Amino acid sequence: MAPGSGTLHPKLLLWFIYADFRMGSCQSQQQVVVPTPTNKTESQDVQCGPHLKSHEELTGFPIFPEGTKSSVARFNTRNVWEMLRGKKDAHGVPYELCIFSGCKNVDSGIGTYAGSHDSYKTFSLFMDKVIDDYHGHTPGDSHVSDMDASKLDCPPLPDDEAAMIVSTRIRVGRNLDGYPLGPGVSKEQRLEIMQKVVDACNTFTGDLKGTFYPLEGMSKEVQDQLIADHFLFKYVSCSIIRFEKLLFYFYFLQGRRSFLGGMQLQP
């Protein structure tokens, strides 16, 4: 008994209940309320899934459904979470936002988006493992670039194969220094980036000179023609839907333009 209380101490109560079951005396009709042990860590955990609306709901360690294989589920261990939770990169993007997509979309393959270039350094405890696993690129490796096009080995295609090619597109993605990436960029910054690119491309001359077509406010006729010429999306892709769930799709049209250099739309 607890000293001076006249009642059983909780530990003794649990022992008596355990002993009662061991002796087979389970027929008692008396209802015994067993104190439920509280696990502070588990009580703060957050279940992952499509019900999540914002990274601000990640107030505790994310728990994924059994069988989840995304990079976030595998590498955001409880230790990593405790080390990085609440931290922000140089542009103010929190760790929770970087992993929110994978926590909401539990069928993701990777499930993380860097908020800025600095995210890779600030959240390196997590990011290094994701990059090593996906790219096989360890923190000690270095990337070597060679922009000398003369070193490319591009023999001409056979006539029968060349005849099947209608158009060819090469996508090159680049980020402007000094700006955060998708999850961390603001509407105002997107517009600034667009204007910088527009100003730069307007200096092109000769066969590089072209026309910008803003996605926001584009006429139906121009949109249909760009789709027919395979310069615009014909439908909303799965990746864009995930961007919407990550909360930076709301400005998807704003700050985006299609630049056609050295050519005109076909009537």
C-alpha positions in Angstrom: 0.0 0.0 0.0 1.0 3.6 -0.5 2.2 5.0 2.9 -0.7 6.5 4.8 -3.2 6.2 1.9 -5.0 3.0 2.6 -4.9 2.2 -1.1 -2.9 -0.2 -3.2 0.1 1.3 -4.9 -0.3 1.0 -8.7 2.7 -1.3 -9.0 1.3 -3.6 -6.4 -2.1 -3.5 -8.2 -0.5 -4.6 -11.4 1.3 -7.4 -9.6 -1.8 -8.7 -8.0 -3.7 -8.7 -11.4 -0.8 -10.5 -13.0 -0.7 -13.1 -10.2 -4.5 -13.6 -10.4 -4.3 -14.5 -14.1 -1.3 -16.8 -13.5 -3.3 -18.7 -10.9 -6.3 -19.0 -13.3 -8.7 -17.0 -11.2 -10.2 -15.1 -14.1 -13.8 -15.6 -13.2 -14.1 -12.6 -10.9 -16.9 -10.3 -11.8 -15.3 -7.4 -10.1 -14.2 -4.8 -12.7 -10.6 -3.7 -12.2 -9.3 -0.6 -13.9 -5.7 -1.0 -14.8 -3.8 2.2 -15.1 -2.7 2.7 -18.8 1.0 3.4 -19.0 1.8 6.6 -20.8 4.5 6.7 -23.4 5.4 10.3 -24.0 7.3 9.6 -27.2 4.5 7.6 -28.8 1.8 10.0 -27.8 3.6 12.7 -29.8 4.0 10.6 -32.9 2.0 11.7 -36.0 0.4 9.2 -38.4 1.3 9.9 -42.0 -1.2 9.8 -44.8 -3.4 11.9 -47.2 -5.3 13.4 -44.2 -2.3 15.7 -43.5 -3.0 19.2 -44.8 0.2 21.1 -43.8 3.7 20.5 -42.7 2.8 22.3 -39.5 0.9 19.2 -38.6 4.2 17.3 -38.3 4.4 18.1 -34.6 5.9 14.7 -33.7 7.8 11.8 -35.3 6.1 10.7 -38.5 4.8 7.2 -38.4 4.3 5.5 -41.8 1.9 2.7 -42.7 3.5 -0.8 -42.7 5.3 -1.5 -45.9 6.1 2.1 -46.9 9.3 2.1 -48.8 10.0 5.7 -49.6 13.3 7.4 -48.8 11.6 9.5 -46.2 10.2 6.5 -44.4 13.5 4.7 -44.4 16.0 7.5 -43.6 14.0 9.9 -41.4 14.7 7.8 -38.4 13.6 8.8 -34.9 17.2 10.0 -34.2 17.4 12.0 -37.4 14.0 13.5 -36.7 15.0 14.6 -33.2 18.2 16.2 -34.6 16.5 18.1 -37.4 12.9 18.8 -36.3 12.3 22.6 -36.1 15.4 23.5 -38.0 15.3 25.8 -41.0 17.8 26.2 -43.9 19.3 29.6 -44.9 16.2 30.6 -46.7 13.9 29.8 -43.8 12.5 26.5 -45.2 11.8 24.1 -42.3 12.8 20.5 -42.3 9.2 19.5 -41.9 8.3 21.1 -45.2 11.1 19.3 -47.0 9.7 15.9 -46.0 6.0 16.8 -46.0 5.3 15.5 -49.5 6.4 12.0 -48.5 4.5 12.1 -45.2 1.3 13.0 -47.0 1.9 10.8 -50.1 2.9 7.6 -48.5 3.2 5.9 -51.9 6.1 8.2 -52.9 9.4 6.7 -54.1 11.5 9.4 -52.5 9.2 11.9 -50.8 11.4 14.8 -50.1 12.0 18.2 -51.8 15.0 20.4 -50.9 13.8 23.9 -49.9 17.0 25.5 -51.2 20.5 24.7 -52.1 21.4 25.2 -48.4 18.9 22.4 -47.4 21.4 19.8 -48.5 23.9 21.2 -46.0 21.6 22.1 -43.1 19.7 18.8 -43.4 22.7 16.7 -44.5 22.1 14.1 -41.8 19.0 13.1 -43.8 19.8 14.4 -47.3 23.2 12.6 -47.6 21.5 9.2 -47.0 18.8 9.9 -49.6 21.3 11.0 -52.3 23.7 8.1 -51.6 20.8 5.6 -51.8 19.2 7.0 -55.0 22.3 8.3 -56.9 25.1 6.4 -55.3 26.8 9.7 -54.7 28.4 10.0 -51.3 29.3 13.2 -49.4 33.0 12.8 -50.4 32.3 12.5 -54.1 32.6 15.4 -56.5 30.7 16.1 -59.7 32.7 16.8 -62.8 31.2 18.9 -65.6 32.4 19.1 -69.1 30.5 21.5 -71.4 32.7 20.9 -74.5 30.1 19.8 -77.0 32.9 18.7 -79.4 33.5 15.7 -77.2 30.0 14.3 -77.8 29.9 11.2 -79.9 26.6 11.5 -81.9 26.7 9.5 -85.1 23.8 10.0 -87.5 20.9 7.7 -87.2 20.1 5.2 -90.0 17.6 6.7 -92.6 14.8 4.4 -91.5 15.1 5.4 -87.8 15.6 9.1 -88.6 12.4 9.1 -90.7 10.4 8.2 -87.6 11.5 11.2 -85.6 9.1 14.1 -85.8 10.6 16.4 -83.1 13.2 16.2 -80.4 13.2 18.0 -77.1 16.1 18.3 -74.6 15.1 19.5 -71.1 17.8 21.3 -69.0 16.8 22.4 -65.6 18.7 25.2 -63.8 18.2 27.2 -60.6 19.1 30.8 -60.1 21.6 31.5 -57.4 20.2 33.4 -54.4 16.7 32.0 -54.6 15.1 29.0 -52.8 13.8 26.0 -54.6 10.1 25.0 -55.2 8.9 24.3 -51.6 10.5 27.5 -50.3 10.0 30.0 -53.1 7.4 32.7 -52.6 5.0 34.1 -55.3 7.0 37.3 -55.4 10.3 35.5 -55.9 8.8 33.4 -58.7 7.8 36.6 -60.5 11.3 38.0 -60.0 12.9 34.9 -61.4 10.6 34.9 -64.4 11.4 38.6 -65.1 15.1 37.9 -64.9 14.8 35.1 -67.4 12.6 37.1 -69.7 15.0 40.0 -69.7 18.0 37.7 -70.4 16.2 35.9 -73.3 15.1 39.2 -74.8 18.7 40.0 -75.5 19.0 36.9 -77.8 19.6 37.7 -81.5 19.7 35.7 -84.7 18.4 32.1 -84.6 18.1 32.3 -80.8 15.6 35.2 -80.8 12.2 34.1 -79.9 8.9 34.8 -78.1 7.7 34.3 -74.6 4.2 32.9 -74.0 3.1 33.4 -70.3 1.0 30.5 -69.0 -1.2 32.9 -66.9 -3.6 34.7 -69.1 -2.8 32.7 -72.2 -5.6 32.6 -74.8 -7.3 29.3 -75.6 -6.1 29.5 -79.2 -2.5 29.9 -78.3 -2.7 27.2 -75.6 -4.3 24.7 -78.0 -1.6 25.5 -80.6 1.3 25.0 -78.1 -0.3 21.7 -77.0 -0.6 20.6 -80.6 3.0 21.5 -81.2 4.0 19.6 -78.1 5.3 22.6 -76.1 2.7 22.5 -73.3 1.2 19.8 -71.0 -1.9 18.2 -72.4 -3.0 17.2 -68.9 -2.1 17.7 -65.3 0.6 15.2 -64.5 1.0 13.2 -61.3 4.0 15.2 -60.3 2.0 18.4 -60.5 -0.7 16.9 -58.3 2.0 16.1 -55.7 3.3 19.6 -56.0 -0.2 20.8 -55.2 -0.3 18.6 -52.1 3.1 20.0 -51.1 1.5 23.5 -51.2 3.6 25.2 -53.9 1.3 24.3 -56.8 -1.0 27.2 -56.0 1.3 29.6 -58.0 2.0 27.0 -60.7 0.8 29.3 -63.6 2.2 32.5 -62.1 5.9 33.1 -62.9 5.9 30.5 -65.8 6.4 31.2 -69.5 7.1 29.2 -72.5 9.9 30.6 -74.7 10.1 29.5 -78.3 13.4 30.5 -79.8 14.1 30.7 -83.6 10.6 29.6 -84.6 7.0 30.7 -84.8 3.8 29.0 -83.9 2.4 27.0 -86.9 -1.1 28.2 -88.1 
